[in-house]
Amino acid sequence: MNSAHELSTLIHALRRLHRDASSKAALATLTRTRGSTFRRPGTRMLVFDDGRVVCELSGGCPQRDIVARALEVIANATPRVIQYNAQSGLDVLMEMGCGGELEVLIEPLLTIHDTDFIDTLTTCFDRRTPVHMATLFAIDDEAMMPRRLLWNSHAVLHDSIDDEALVQAIIESVGSTDVSRAATLTLSSVQGTADVLIEAIAPPHALVVIGSSAAARALLPLASALGWQTTLVDHDPARLNVSDLPEGLKTVCASPSSLTNALPLDAHSSVVVMTHNLEHDVAYLGALKNSPIAYLGALGSRDRVARMRDNTALTGLHVHAPAGLDIGSETPEEIALAIAAEIMAVINQRSGGSLRDNDGTIH
């Protein structure tokens, strides 16, 4: 599925599309995959009528074929579900070289109302609220213009499916099926057998970097490139007023005692403490003791980290320290890469080892 960063990129592109009445586009969505494939269900790519692409799927042979099919969908103004398996699309499947099969929904974007759901998604992102999205795209194996449902634990936020029984079945399916990853379910409805792609969509990951060290400044642009909402924190306002910070970076002047009031931290947030001052590090770490964050790390040598752990103020606090994967990093940029990689591994529930030693799935 798309990352929150990719979804944000798609949303911006769709809004530009609606402002430019002369452009037409189609949205290609992976709805089913089997075996080894380049992306998972829920991954989307926007194709314009001039061949431009936003959020590439693979860049290889399958993408070129999907783009060609998308241009046909734009011209015909009719949605299609394309199969790449042993029965169809075999030439492209062979060129993929990954041994998998996939199904792709391609929908023409004819009017602004075809993407009404993006306003709801944007609101959820802004409020950092997780949401489920269901896309009804076929009845009795016949492709249809997709209809969407968005909801969270409190309410239905958007509904263009307009079938109360099917909506209820979709919501109940989330409670009985593992949809932590996107999956297409087959559900009964009054219209016939419905194919519905269901996705759990989290807000963009937020990274808080505390301290203005060289390694901290190296981590900021890398985090921004990953699409993380990045905030630099320091207790000294002078260290936040420098010219080489990444564009769009949020800065917050906060002491340890004011930190949690100054920052809205949640389960989709990570914090790395990098002040290069042991007393300050301990104070900031202690202030985060009851925060519901996904990752908490601290920079330092093993001797310095041992002194942190001996401090009673941090008793019971799980800290990744020294922060980062063991890749032999020494320079600030290498340290930043190691830390970002460890955060990725933690939020994706991976060990961070070599892919060649992993017998499980890559995605």
C-alpha positions, -999 to 999 in steps of 0.1 A, spaced: 0 0 0 10 36 -3 29 53 25 12 83 41 38 104 23 28 89 -10 -8 95 -2 -1 131 6 17 134 -28 -13 119 -46 -37 142 -28 -17 173 -39 -16 160 -74 -54 153 -75 -61 188 -63 -39 203 -90 -58 181 -115 -91 195 -104 -78 231 -107 -67 224 -143 -98 216 -162 -78 207 -194 -61 177 -178 -75 142 -175 -62 113 -154 -68 78 -142 -60 62 -108 -44 27 -109 -47 7 -77 -33 -27 -69 -62 -47 -55 -48 -82 -52 -14 -97 -53 -1 -133 -50 35 -144 -46 64 -121 -50 54 -87 -64 69 -52 -65 42 -36 -42 13 -47 -20 -25 -42 -24 -36 -6 -18 -6 9 -37 -18 36 -61 -3 54 -91 -18 85 -109 -15 86 -147 -22 118 -166 -35 118 -202 -1 130 -214 17 100 -198 30 117 -167 30 96 -136 27 104 -99 39 78 -74 54 52 -97 45 16 -89 76 -2 -102 92 17 -131 96 -15 -150 76 -35 -176 44 -38 -155 43 -1 -150 46 7 -187 18 -17 -194 -4 -3 -166 2 33 -179 -8 22 -214 -40 6 -201 -47 38 -180 -45 59 -211 -71 37 -227 -93 40 -196 -90 78 -198 -100 78 -235 -129 54 -230 -140 69 -196 -147 34 -184 -131 16 -153 -113 -17 -158 -98 -44 -136 -67 -58 -153 -53 -92 -144 -16 -102 -147 -16 -139 -142 -11 -172 -160 -43 -167 -179 -38 -130 -190 -10 -105 -192 15 -134 -193 41 -116 -214 42 -88 -188 42 -113 -160 72 -130 -174 91 -98 -178 84 -89 -142 108 -116 -132 94 -116 -96 72 -147 -99 41 -130 -86 6 -123 -99 -14 -91 -95 -47 -74 -102 -50 -37 -109 -81 -14 -108 -79 15 -132 -105 42 -127 -110 73 -148 -112 106 -129 -140 123 -147 -153 148 -122 -142 164 -89 -167 142 -71 -148 111 -81 -122 120 -55 -144 136 -28 -129 111 -3 -95 129 -4 -109 158 17 -118 133 44 -84 117 42 -67 152 44 -88 160 75 -77 127 92 -41 134 83 -43 169 98 -58 156 130 -34 126 130 -64 102 132 -61 66 119 -89 57 95 -101 27 75 -110 30 39 -130 6 18 -132 8 -20 -160 -10 -38 -148 -16 -73 -166 -46 -88 -199 -65 -86 -201 -100 -99 -166 -96 -114 -177 -66 -134 -157 -34 -129 -176 -4 -118 -168 32 -109 -154 29 -74 -174 39 -44 -157 45 -11 -163 43 26 -141 59 53 -146 54 90 -129 52 124 -138 38 157 -162 67 164 -181 73 131 -185 69 94 -167 99 79 -175 94 42 -199 71 24 -205 69 -13 -213 32 -13 -249 40 -3 -258 5 7 -265 2 44 -262 -35 46 -229 -36 27 -215 -8 47 -223 -27 79 -207 -59 65 -176 -40 55 -172 -24 90 -178 -58 107 -152 -75 84 -125 -53 99 -133 -68 133 -131 -104 121 -103 -101 95 -66 -90 98 -66 -58 77 -35 -43 92 -23 -47 56 -46 -39 27 -67 -68 13 -96 -73 -11 -125 -91 4 -155 -107 -14 -188 -97 3 -224 -104 -4 -247 -75 -13 -281 -69 -27 -264 -60 -60 -244 -92 -62 -210 -104 -51 -189 -73 -42 -151 -70 -44 -140 -45 -18 -105 -33 -11 -101 -25 26 -71 -5 40 -60 7 74 -45 42 68 -23 57 95 -13 94 96 22 104 84 50 94 108 62 122 130 98 125 141 109 147 169 147 154 171 159 169 204 192 188 202 210 207 176 241 186 171 257 178 137 241 143 137 207 159 145 210 183 116 220 154 93 189 135 104 165 163 96 167 163 58 167 125 57 135 123 77 119 149 55 128 129 24 111 99 40 79 120 43 81 122 81 66 152 98 98 165 114 103 188 144 135 201 159 135 208 196 160 227 217 158 246 249 180 274 234 162 295 209 195 307 193 202 271 182 169 269 164 175 302 145 200 290 119 199 292 81 207 256 70 176 239 84 154 220 58 125 239 43 92 233 61 108 220 93 89 228 124 110 241 154 100 242 190 118 258 219 110 236 249 127 225 281 122 190 294 95 202 318 75 218 290 82 192 263 50 171 263 28 202 265 46 218 236 43 187 213 13 165 205 29 130 206 11 98 196 16 62 186 27 73 152 56 94 166 93 88 173 117 108 194 155 109 192 174 127 220 207 140 207 218 170 228 253 158 235 247 168 272 241 138 295 221 158 320 199 173 293 195 139 276 183 123 309 159 151 316 143 149 282 141 111 282 125 112 317 99 137 305 89 111 278 84 83 303 46 81 298 44 91 262 26 67 237 54 70 211 65 42 187 102 47 192 125 65 217 162 67 210 192 84 224 226 91 209 258 82 228 287 59 234 282 27 252 298 42 283 275 72 282 245 50 276 254 29 306 254 60 327 220 69 314 206 35 323 220 37 358 200 69 364 170 61 385 149 87 366 149 64 336 140 32 354 115 12 334 119 33 303 127 14 271 152 35 251 170 25 219 205 35 230 229 38 214 203 47 187 207 32 153 215 0 135 250 -14 135 263 -4 101 296 10 112 285 46 110 309 73 121 301 106 103 270 126 112 253 115 79 261 79 85 248 81 121 216 97 107 211 69 82 216 42 110 190 59 132 165 64 104 169 28 94 163 16 130 132 37 133 119 22 100 125 -13 113 107 -6 146 76 10 131 75 -18 105 81 -45 131 112 -58 114 146 -69 129 167 -47 106 188 -76 95 200 -84 59 173 -93 34 195 -122 22 191 -138 57 153 -133 58 133 -163 45 100 -144 49 83 -118 27 102 -86 18 71 -64 19 
